[in-house]
Amino acid sequence: MAELRERDAKILMTFPVTASSHLLAEARARGAYAALDKALRTMTPQQVAKEVLASGLQGRGGAAFPTGRKWAVIQYDDGQPHYLCANADEGEPGTFKDRWILENSPHQLVESMLIAAYALQVRHAFVYMRGEFSAPFRRLQGALDEARAAGLVGENILGTGFGCDIMIYRGAGSYVCGEASALLSSIEGKRGYPRNRPPRLTVKGLYQQPTVVNNVETLSNIAWIVQHGAEAFKAVGTPKHPGTRLISISGHIARPGVYEIEVGYRWRQLIYDDCGGMQHGAALKCVIPGGISTKVLTGAEIETLNLDPAEVEPAGSSMGSGGMVAIAEGTCMVRLLQVMLRFYHHESCGQCTPCREGMGWLHRLIDRIVDGQGRLDDLDMMARISRLQDGNTICGMGDAAGYATLGILAKYRHEFEHWIREGRSMYEGNLECRRSS
């Protein structure tokens, strides 16, 4: 077990929010677009890509794939148009840290996308944004308008001859379109179905051309890395997982919100010191670490853990998308899983038979249990369906629903068995039981 860290996290991305922190003037006062100027005037595209690779930056959308390795697949001067897409769909329940960037620091994303576009020889870049995001859309569109007026977006940026346009494409409310290939299908005007791979999107992506898709938080680190260097970025966090993470925490926590933590930060310190513990002094029952697609960890399990993938993954879960949900004692896990499976069933695109049929099956089984008609072998059936979905769908949605189900059943099976035997929750009458339904 790594040594538990005290509260010494370095801040790379966040800052005190003001009424004008999203505007160009204040962004430039914080140093915005200095990195773009440095990249365009003093670095080649290959040097920018090399710096990102050397930084060890990993994807912040859930998969944690090394950003520089993804970029390295793009071939220079291959005669093909290249595309860059920022994934701002952020449909994972419990996750809202990208929204913080879009609302409060949109120029951070714009500058980083321009630098990435320069490194990848991209002329047209896209931001695929969750359709329900109203304020984030207005803020980002306003930032793009300001940047264009200032000569920072469009033709001949900063007089260097480099040109790049950034367009916002708003989704239509599909959770599955947060998956990179489904996102590209949606931009092309097709149904948002995930694609089989290979070929990889960096080989045949948008309009069958080489395309890089990165999460908003991932891209927003690029300007800092270029301005300060890969070594400075690696000085924060851990050797295997450098940098900071934005954690959006919600649920029964006293102070919900978005927190920037250095990778390796003490989990207990975030929950009890920074977030003020649980509401009304309740005990912590469990935590969903990285969006509801990650397996729950009990309050006892996180006591000695740092927020580091090297520790969270051996414990049986993942930091995922950084969407943390804190759950208080007295919450009925049967009703919680019912809500989650209802969501997954509703959001399945229906393309893959294991997901289309499996999601409905899981939803019907949990509904039957809650209706008082469940059988003990329903729990074994739910576990079997979850395992059969794992790795048998084009995208990871079938896997995700299975992880959520298996994680809760493994740790709270006794609550399901009580409901099946007694026909009601073991927390019947508890306020949180009623709320979760």
C-alpha positions in Angstrom: 0.0 0.0 0.0 1.4 3.4 -1.0 2.0 5.9 1.7 -1.1 8.0 2.3 -0.7 11.6 1.2 -1.5 14.7 3.1 -3.3 17.6 1.6 -0.6 18.9 -0.7 -2.3 18.5 -4.1 -1.1 20.9 -6.8 -3.6 22.7 -9.0 -3.2 22.6 -12.7 -6.7 23.2 -14.1 -9.0 25.0 -11.7 -9.1 28.5 -10.2 -11.5 30.7 -8.3 -14.6 31.2 -10.4 -15.9 34.7 -11.0 -18.8 36.1 -13.0 -16.3 36.7 -15.9 -13.9 33.8 -15.6 -15.2 32.4 -18.9 -14.5 35.5 -20.9 -11.4 36.0 -23.0 -10.0 39.0 -21.2 -9.9 37.2 -17.8 -8.7 34.0 -19.4 -5.8 35.9 -21.0 -5.0 37.5 -17.6 -4.6 33.9 -16.3 -2.2 33.2 -19.2 -4.5 31.7 -21.8 -3.2 31.4 -25.4 0.5 31.9 -24.3 0.9 28.1 -24.9 -0.7 28.4 -28.3 1.7 31.2 -29.3 4.6 29.1 -28.0 3.6 26.1 -30.0 2.9 27.9 -33.2 6.0 30.0 -33.2 8.7 27.8 -31.6 7.6 24.2 -32.0 6.9 21.8 -34.9 3.8 19.6 -34.8 6.0 16.6 -34.1 7.6 18.4 -31.1 4.2 19.2 -29.6 3.1 15.5 -30.1 6.4 14.3 -28.5 5.9 16.6 -25.5 2.4 15.2 -24.9 3.7 11.7 -25.2 6.5 12.4 -22.8 4.1 13.9 -20.3 2.4 10.5 -19.7 -1.1 12.2 -19.9 -3.8 9.6 -19.8 -7.4 9.8 -21.0 -9.7 11.3 -18.4 -13.0 10.0 -19.9 -12.8 6.5 -18.3 -10.5 4.3 -20.4 -7.2 6.1 -19.2 -5.5 5.3 -22.6 -2.2 7.3 -23.0 -3.0 10.4 -25.0 0.4 10.6 -26.7 0.2 6.9 -27.9 -3.2 7.6 -29.5 -1.9 10.7 -31.3 1.2 8.7 -32.5 -1.0 6.6 -34.9 -1.7 9.7 -37.0 0.6 9.9 -40.0 2.1 13.2 -41.0 1.7 14.5 -44.6 -0.2 11.4 -45.7 -2.4 13.4 -48.1 -5.6 12.8 -46.0 -7.6 15.2 -44.0 -7.3 14.6 -40.2 -10.0 15.4 -37.7 -10.1 16.1 -33.9 -13.2 15.7 -31.8 -13.6 16.7 -28.2 -16.0 14.4 -26.4 -18.2 16.7 -24.3 -21.2 14.4 -24.2 -20.6 13.5 -20.5 -23.7 11.3 -20.1 -22.3 9.1 -17.3 -24.5 9.5 -14.3 -22.6 11.1 -11.4 -20.1 12.8 -13.7 -20.2 16.6 -14.3 -16.5 17.7 -14.2 -16.3 18.4 -18.0 -19.3 20.7 -17.6 -17.3 22.7 -15.1 -14.6 23.4 -17.7 -17.1 24.3 -20.4 -19.0 26.7 -18.1 -16.0 28.3 -16.3 -13.0 27.9 -18.5 -14.0 27.3 -22.1 -10.9 29.1 -23.4 -8.8 26.4 -21.7 -10.4 23.9 -24.0 -10.3 26.1 -27.1 -6.6 26.8 -26.7 -5.8 23.2 -26.0 -7.8 22.0 -29.0 -6.0 24.4 -31.3 -2.6 23.1 -30.0 -3.8 19.5 -30.5 -5.0 20.4 -34.0 -1.6 21.9 -34.9 0.1 18.8 -33.6 -2.2 16.5 -35.6 -2.4 18.5 -38.8 -6.1 19.1 -38.3 -8.0 21.8 -40.2 -11.5 21.2 -38.9 -12.2 20.2 -35.2 -15.4 19.4 -33.5 -16.8 19.5 -30.0 -19.5 16.9 -29.6 -21.6 18.3 -26.7 -24.4 16.7 -24.7 -27.7 18.1 -26.1 -29.0 18.9 -22.6 -26.0 21.2 -21.9 -27.5 24.7 -22.3 -25.2 26.9 -20.3 -22.1 25.0 -21.3 -23.1 25.4 -25.0 -23.6 29.2 -24.6 -20.3 29.6 -22.8 -18.3 27.6 -25.3 -19.9 29.2 -28.3 -19.3 32.6 -26.8 -15.6 31.7 -26.2 -15.3 30.5 -29.8 -16.8 33.8 -31.1 -14.4 35.8 -28.9 -11.5 33.8 -30.1 -12.4 34.1 -33.7 -12.8 37.9 -33.4 -9.3 38.0 -31.8 -7.7 36.0 -34.6 -7.3 32.9 -32.5 -9.6 30.6 -34.4 -10.0 30.4 -38.2 -7.5 31.4 -40.8 -3.9 32.5 -40.2 -4.0 32.2 -36.4 -1.7 34.7 -34.7 -0.2 35.5 -38.1 1.6 32.1 -38.3 -0.2 30.7 -41.3 -1.9 27.9 -39.3 -5.6 27.7 -39.6 -8.2 25.7 -37.7 -12.0 26.0 -37.3 -13.8 24.5 -34.3 -17.5 23.6 -34.6 -19.9 22.5 -31.8 -22.1 19.6 -32.7 -25.0 19.1 -30.2 -26.1 15.5 -29.5 -29.7 14.4 -29.2 -29.6 12.8 -25.7 -28.1 9.4 -26.3 -25.9 8.0 -23.6 -24.3 5.6 -26.1 -23.0 8.6 -28.2 -20.5 9.2 -25.4 -18.7 6.2 -27.0 -16.2 7.6 -29.5 -17.3 5.7 -32.6 -21.0 6.3 -31.9 -20.2 10.0 -31.5 -18.6 10.1 -34.9 -21.6 8.3 -36.5 -23.8 10.9 -35.0 -21.7 13.8 -36.4 -22.0 12.1 -39.8 -25.8 12.3 -39.5 -26.2 8.6 -38.9 -27.9 6.7 -36.1 -25.5 6.8 -33.1 -24.4 3.2 -33.2 -20.9 2.2 -32.0 -18.7 0.7 -34.7 -16.7 -2.6 -34.7 -13.0 -2.1 -34.5 -10.5 -2.6 -36.1 -10.0 -0.3 -38.0 -9.2 2.1 -35.2 -10.6 5.6 -35.4 -7.2 7.0 -35.7 -7.0 5.1 -39.0 -10.6 5.4 -40.2 -12.7 7.7 -38.1 -14.9 10.6 -39.1 -15.8 10.4 -42.7 -13.5 7.4 -42.9 -10.5 9.7 -42.3 -7.9 9.5 -39.4 -9.5 11.0 -36.3 -8.5 11.6 -32.7 -11.3 11.7 -30.1 -10.3 12.9 -26.7 -12.3 13.8 -23.6 -12.7 17.5 -22.6 -10.6 17.2 -19.4 -7.9 15.3 -21.3 -7.6 17.9 -24.0 -7.7 20.8 -21.5 -4.4 19.6 -20.1 -2.6 20.1 -23.4 -2.0 23.9 -23.1 -0.5 23.5 -19.6 1.8 20.7 -20.8 3.1 22.7 -23.7 3.6 25.9 -21.7 5.3 24.2 -18.7 6.8 21.1 -20.2 6.3 17.4 -19.8 8.6 17.1 -16.8 6.7 19.7 -14.9 3.5 17.7 -15.6 5.1 14.5 -14.5 6.2 16.1 -11.2 2.5 16.1 -10.1 0.7 12.9 -9.3 2.4 9.5 -9.4 5.0 8.1 -11.8 2.5 5.7 -13.5 -0.4 8.2 -13.5 0.9 11.8 -13.6 -1.1 15.0 -13.3 -4.3 15.9 -11.5 -7.9 14.6 -11.9 -11.1 16.5 -11.7 -13.5 14.6 -9.4 -17.2 15.4 -9.4 -18.7 14.1 -6.2 -22.4 13.9 -5.5 -24.8 11.8 -3.5 -25.2 12.1 0.3 -22.0 14.1 0.7 -22.1 17.3 2.7 -20.3 19.5 0.1 -20.9 18.1 -3.4 -19.1 19.7 -6.3 -16.0 19.4 -8.5 -12.6 19.0 -6.8 -9.2 18.9 -8.4 -7.0 16.4 -6.8 -3.4 15.2 -7.4 -3.4 11.6 -8.5 -2.4 9.7 -5.3 -4.5 12.0 -3.0 -5.8 10.3 0.1 -9.4 9.2 -0.5 -10.5 9.6 3.1 -9.2 13.1 3.2 -11.3 14.1 0.1 -14.5 12.6 1.6 -14.2 13.8 5.2 -11.9 16.9 5.1 -12.6 18.5 1.7 -16.2 17.4 1.3 -17.2 17.6 4.9 -18.2 14.0 5.3 -21.8 12.7 4.9 -24.9 14.8 5.3 -26.4 15.0 8.8 -23.4 13.1 10.2 -24.5 9.8 8.6 -22.0 7.0 8.2 -20.6 6.3 4.7 -21.9 3.0 3.4 -20.2 2.8 0.0 -18.8 4.9 -2.9 -19.3 4.5 -6.6 -15.8 5.8 -7.6 -16.0 6.8 -11.3 -19.6 7.0 -12.6 -22.2 4.3 -12.1 -20.4 2.0 -14.6 -17.7 1.3 -11.9 -18.1 -1.2 -9.1 -18.9 0.0 -5.6 -16.3 0.1 -2.8 -17.4 0.0 0.8 -16.6 2.8 3.3 -14.2 0.4 5.0 -12.4 -0.4 1.8 -11.6 3.2 0.9 -10.3 4.0 4.4 -6.7 3.1 3.4 -6.8 3.8 -0.3 -5.3 6.7 -2.3 -7.1 8.1 -5.4 -4.7 6.3 -7.7 -5.6 3.8 -10.4 -2.8 1.6 -9.1 -4.6 1.2 -5.8 -8.3 1.5 -6.9 -8.1 -1.2 -9.6 -6.5 -3.9 -7.4 -9.3 -3.1 -4.9 -11.8 -4.2 -7.5 -13.0 -0.9 -9.1 -11.8 2.0 -11.3 -11.5 5.8 -11.1 -13.4 5.8 -14.4 -14.7 9.2 -15.5 -14.2 10.8 -12.1 -17.9 10.8 -11.3 -17.9 9.8 -7.6 -21.2 9.1 -5.8 -21.1 8.8 -2.0 -23.9 6.7 -0.5 -24.9 6.8 3.2 -25.8 4.0 5.5 -29.5 3.3 5.4 -29.7 3.5 1.6 -31.4 0.5 0.0 -29.0 -1.1 -2.5 -31.9 -3.0 -4.2 -33.7 0.2 -5.1 -30.4 1.8 -6.1 -29.6 -1.0 -8.5 -33.2 -0.8 -9.9 -32.7 2.8 -10.8 -29.3 2.0 -12.5 -30.7 -0.9 -14.5 -33.7 1.2 -15.5 -31.3 3.7 -16.9 -29.1 1.2 -18.8 -32.2 -0.5 -20.3 -33.6 2.8 -21.5 -30.2 3.9 -23.0 -29.3 0.7 -24.8 -29.1 1.5 -28.5 -30.3 -2.0 -29.3 -27.6 -2.8 -31.9 -26.1 -5.7 -30.0 -28.3 -8.7 -29.0 -26.5 -9.4 -25.6 -27.0 -5.7 -24.6 -30.5 -5.2 -26.1 -31.9 -8.4 -24.6 -29.7 -8.5 -21.5 -30.6 -5.0 -20.3 -34.3 -5.7 -20.6 -33.8 -9.0 -18.8 -31.9 -7.5 -15.9 -34.5 -4.7 -15.6 -37.4 -7.1 -15.5 -35.7 -9.3 -12.9 -34.9 -6.4 -10.5 -38.5 -5.0 -11.0 -39.8 -8.5 -10.1 -37.8 -8.5 -6.9 -39.0 -5.0 -5.9 -42.6 -6.1 -6.7 -42.2 -8.9 -4.1 -42.3 -11.7 -6.7 -38.6 -12.4 -6.8 -36.9 -15.8 -6.3 -33.5 -16.4 -4.8 -32.3 -17.9 -8.1 -33.0 -14.5 -9.8 -29.9 -13.3 -8.2 -27.8 -16.0 -9.8 -29.5 -15.3 -13.1 -28.7 -11.6 -12.8 -25.0 -12.4 -12.1 -24.9 -14.9 -15.1 -26.5 -12.4 -17.5 -24.0 -9.7 -16.4 -21.0 -12.0 -17.0 -22.4 -13.1 -20.4 -22.6 -9.4 -21.5 -19.0 -8.7 -20.6 -16.9 -8.5 -23.7 -19.7 -9.5 -26.0 -21.0 -6.1 -27.2 -19.5 -3.6 -29.7 -19.1 -0.9 -27.1 -18.6 -1.1 -23.3 -22.2 -0.5 -22.2 -23.0 -4.2 -21.7 -19.8 -4.5 -19.7 -20.7 -1.4 -17.6 -24.2 -2.6 -16.6 -22.6 -5.9 -15.7 -20.0 -4.3 -13.5 -22.5 -2.3 -11.7 -24.8 -5.3 -11.1 -22.0 -7.7 -10.0 -20.4 -5.1 -7.8 -23.6 -4.4 -5.8 -24.6 -8.1 -5.7 -21.2 -9.1 -4.4 -21.2 -6.8 -1.5 -24.9 -6.4 -0.7 -26.5 -9.7 -1.7 -28.0 -10.0 1.8 -30.2 -7.0 1.1 -31.6 -8.7 -2.0 -32.2 -11.9 -0.2 -34.0 -10.1 2.6 -36.3 -8.4 0.0 -37.0 -11.7 -1.7 -37.8 -13.5 1.6 -39.8 -10.7 3.2 -41.2 -8.9 0.2 -39.9 -5.5 1.3 -36.6 -3.6 1.8 -34.7 -4.1 5.0 -34.7 -0.3 5.2 -38.5 0.0 4.7 -39.6 3.5 5.9 -36.0 4.9 5.7 -36.0 8.3 3.9 -33.0 7.3 1.6 -34.8 4.1 0.6 -37.8 6.1 -0.6 -35.6 8.7 -2.3 -33.6 6.1 -4.3 -36.8 4.8 -5.8 
